[in-house]
Amino acid sequence: MIPKLKYVGQNFLLLAGPCVIEDEQMAFEIAETIHAICDELQIPFVFKGSYRKANRSRLDSFTGIGDEKALSILRAVGEKFNIPVVTDIHSADEAQMAAGYVDVLQIPAFLCRQTDLLIAAAKTGKVVNIKKGQFLSAGSMKFAVDKVRESDNNNVMLTERGTTFGYQDLLVDYRGIPEMKENGCPVIMDITHSLQQPNQTSGVTGGKPELIETIAKAAIAVGADGIFIETHPDPSVAKSDGANMLKLDYLKDLLSKLKKLKQVVDVI
């Protein structure tokens, strides 16, 4: 389904990288580290990076370094390491533009019902990864999948990223993973965004990164086809979503544990 993807069928899929492209050096550093880990553990890897953050709480929040510059970095990462790349799009007119640089187009959770956006993404022929809205049931994602498939594109994935729980928290209902798998497409668990604490009075999203391993293990245990993790060498200085990111140094240990868990799950 995804071009340039290695080790397919041997392990869970990993979508990982920084929240947003901050600069070329950072993107290549993160990609090189994850690529080496995934080659060692034989985990299929898609590099993730947003070229622009369109959904920010405050006007002074960092949104990106410029669309073309960030997209060019994403393409360069994919070419250097011969790996697929995924990024978010926010409007229908962005679909064709981003498709010229990446292998997978991701639909943000808040926009998963936007028909024109889903159709535009589908029409590019790229793989479309749709994040489940925090306000939607797992069963309702069937209609988002249908919009892509009925636009002549069967390359679609769904991503669980938590459900709104009150005003400033999220929870994960793991019943949704097997339910979404009934659509006949891969289901990914977005670990780090599920641990966000959005809408804080400071205007800066909080998080609980200490629970990353817990959420990830549970996802593999219930049959998620892949996991999504945002990671950074130093989350404390990340320009977006640092509060719920995984420190890059911790990634190998986590993935090693998840691989062992997956092997057990596969024989149960």
N, C-alpha and C positions, 0 to 999 in steps of 0.2 A: 504493500500500500504506500509506504513512504520511501521515496528514492534514497539511495546511498545508505540505507539502514542495515547494519551488520548484526549478526547473532539473533536474528528474528526467530522466535519459537523456542529459543534456549532459555530465556529468562524474561522477567517483566521488562517493560519499556520504561526508560527514564527520559523525562523532559526536564532539563535543568539548566540553570544559568542565572544571571543577575536579573533583578526586577526590570531595570532599564539600562540601556547602553549609556554609560557615563563617559567613556573614552575608549580608544582603540586598545591601548595597553591593558586596561582592566579586562576587556572582553576576551582578548587572546590569552591572558593569564588564566582566567577561569576556565575557558574552553579547553586549554591544553591540560590542565589538571584533571578535569572531569573525563576528558577523552582517554587519558592514560589509565585512570581508575577503571573505566568501563571496558577498555581493552583487556586489562588484567582479569577482570571478573566476568568478562563476556556478557555484558549487559548492553542491549541496543540503546543508543543514546541520540537524542535530538537536542541540540543546543537552543536554549530559549533566551530571548532578550527583547524587550519592548523598544521599538524605535521612538515611541512617544507615549507619554502617560497622559491620556486625555481626561481621566477621572481623578481629580485631585480635590482634597477638602478645601484648601486655601489657595488664593490667587498667587501667593508668593512661593508655592511648592514647586520643586523642580519638575519640569515636564520633558526635557530632552535636550539633545545637542543639535537638533535639526534633522528633519526626516531623511533627506537624501544621504547625509553624512552617516547617520546611524544605520540606515539600511545597507549602505555600502560596506560598513564594518561587519554586519551580519553575513552578507554574501562572502566577504573575504574570509571570515571564520569558517564557513562551510567549505569553501574551496581549499583552504590550507589543510584542514583536518579530514577532508572528504566525508563530512557528516551532514545530515539534514539539519535545517534551521527552522524555528517557528517564531512568529511574532504576532502581536495583536493588531487587529484593524478596528476602526471605530465608525466608519461610514462607508456607504456603498462605493463612493468614488475612490476610496483608498485601496479597494480590493485589487484592482488591476495593477496599480502602482506597486504595492508590496509584493505581489505575485512575481514580479520581475527579479526579486532579490532572495526570496525564501521558498522553502518547500512545503510548509504547513502554515495555513492562515488560522489564527485563533480568534474566536468570537468571545469578547468579554461577557462575564456573567450578566451584568446589567443590560446587555444588548441582545441576549439570546432569543428574544421574541421578535426582533426587528426583521421583518420579512425581506425588505429590500437588501439589507446587509447580508443575510444568509444566501439569498439568490445570487448576489454579486460575487460572493466568495465561491459559491458552487460553480459559477460560470467560468472561473479562472482555470478550472480543472485541477487545482491544488487540493491536497488533503485539507479538510476543514475540521478543526477541533472546536467544539462548542462547549463552553463552560455553562453548567447549570446555574440559573439564577438563584440567588440566596432566598428568593421569595417564591420559588416554584417547587412542586413535588417532583420526585424522580419520574413518575409516570407521565407527567406532562411534557417531558423532553422528547417524547415520541414525535410530537408535532414539529419540533425543530429539526429533527432528523429527516422527517418526511419532506420538509421544505428543500433540503439539500438534495435528497435523492430524486425528488420530482423535478429538480432543475438539472437532471442528467449527470449527477455526480454521486457515485456510491462510496467515495472515499471520505468517510465521516467518522469522527470519534466524539465521545462525550466525556466531560470532566466534571467530577463532583468537587465542590469547593466549600461545603458547609451551608448551613441554613440559618437565617436570621433568628436569633434567640434574644428577645428583648431589643433594646435600642443599641447596645454597645457590645454585643457578643454574638458568636456563632457556635453551632454544634453540628456534629456529623451524625447523620442517621445512616448507618451502614446497610440498612435494608435496601437503600437506594441503589447500591452497586449492582447486585444481581437483578434488580428490577430494570435498570437501564440496559443491562447486558441482553435483556430480552429483545432489544431492538436489532440485535445481530451486528453490533459494532463494538470496537474496543472501548472500555471504560477506564478512564484514568482517575486517580485520586490526587487532587491538589492538596498536598500536605500543608505547606506553609500558609497559603491563603485561608485555609480552614481554621488556622490558629490566630487570625486577625481579631483585634478588638476595635472595630471601626467606630466612627462618629464620636471620637473623644472630644471633650470640651476644649482641648488645646488645639484642635484642628489637625492633629497628627495621629495617625492610626497606631494603636498599640498591638501587642501580640504576646503569645506564650510559646516561644521557641523551645522551651524545656520539654514540651510535649510532642515534639516532632517525631521522635522514635515511637512513641505510643500510637500516634495516629497512623504512621507508616506501617507498623507491624499489623495493626488491625486491618488495614486496607489489603495487604497481601493475604492475610488469613481468610478474608471473605471473598477473595477471588478477583481483585482488581487486576486489570491487564497491564497497568503501568502506574507510575507515580510521577508527580510534578513537584519539583522542589526549587525554590529560589535560594541561591547561595551567593556568598560574597566573601572575599578574604577578611574583611573587617566590617561586619554588619553595623557596628556603631557609627560608622561614617558613610554608610550607603545613602545615596540621595533619594531613595524611595523604598518604603516597606522594610527598612532595616530591623524594625522591632520584631518581625516574625521570620526573619531569614535564618538559614543554617550557616554557621561559620564553615568556610570551605575546608578547613583542616579536619572537620568532623565527618565529612562526607564519606570517605572510604570505609570507616568503621561502620557507619550506618548501612551502607549498601552491602557490605559483607554479611552483616546480620540478616538483612532482608533476603539475600540470596539463599542463605541457609534455611530460612523460614519457608521460602518458596519451594525449595526442594522437598521439605516435609509435607507441605500442603499438597503438592502434586501427587504424592503417593497415598494420601489418605482417601 
